[in-house]
Amino acid sequence: MGAEITGATTDLGAMIFATSKFFGMDIVVVSLIIVGVIGVTMDPIMRFSERRLIPW
C-alpha cells in the first residue's frame, strides 16, 4: 500500500493521497476502511491458498 500511495497515479492509494491534500477526510476515511476490508478479506483467502498449493 505504501508503494501504491507514493508511486501510483490512478489507484486507491493515489486517491487517498490526493484527497488528503485538500482535506477531504470523509473520502480518506472511507478509502482506508475499504483498504482494511480488502486486507481482512484477502488474508484468509491467501492462507487457504498457501496451505493447498504449498503444503510443505
C-alpha positions as CSV (number, residue, x, y, z in Angstrom):
1,M,0.0,0.0,0.0
2,G,2.8,2.4,0.8
3,A,4.3,1.9,-2.7
4,E,0.9,2.5,-4.2
5,I,0.3,5.7,-2.3
6,T,3.7,7.2,-3.3
7,G,4.1,5.8,-6.9
8,A,0.7,5.3,-8.4
9,T,-1.4,7.8,-10.2
10,T,-4.8,6.2,-10.6
11,D,-5.3,3.6,-7.8
12,L,-7.0,3.8,-4.4
13,G,-3.8,4.8,-2.7
14,A,-3.3,7.7,-5.1
15,M,-6.8,8.9,-4.4
16,I,-6.2,8.8,-0.7
17,F,-3.0,10.8,-1.1
18,A,-4.6,13.4,-3.4
19,T,-7.7,13.8,-1.4
20,S,-5.8,14.2,1.9
21,K,-4.0,17.2,0.4
22,F,-7.4,19.0,0.1
23,F,-8.7,17.9,3.5
24,G,-11.3,15.5,2.1
25,M,-11.2,13.5,5.2
26,D,-14.5,11.7,4.6
27,I,-13.2,10.2,1.4
28,V,-9.9,9.4,3.1
29,V,-11.6,7.5,5.9
30,V,-13.9,5.6,3.6
31,S,-10.9,4.7,1.4
32,L,-8.9,3.4,4.4
33,I,-11.9,1.4,5.5
34,I,-12.0,-0.2,2.0
35,V,-8.3,-1.0,2.2
36,G,-8.9,-2.6,5.6
37,V,-11.8,-4.7,4.4
38,I,-9.7,-5.8,1.4
39,G,-6.9,-6.8,3.7
40,V,-9.1,-8.7,6.1
41,T,-10.8,-10.5,3.2
42,M,-7.6,-11.4,1.4
43,D,-5.8,-12.8,4.4
44,P,-7.9,-15.9,4.9
45,I,-8.0,-16.5,1.1
46,M,-4.2,-16.3,0.8
47,R,-3.7,-18.5,3.9
48,F,-6.1,-21.2,2.4
49,S,-4.4,-20.9,-1.0
50,E,-1.0,-21.3,0.6
51,R,-2.0,-24.4,2.5
52,R,-3.4,-26.0,-0.6
53,L,-0.7,-25.0,-3.1
54,I,2.4,-25.1,-1.0
55,P,1.9,-27.9,1.6
56,W,5.5,-28.0,2.8
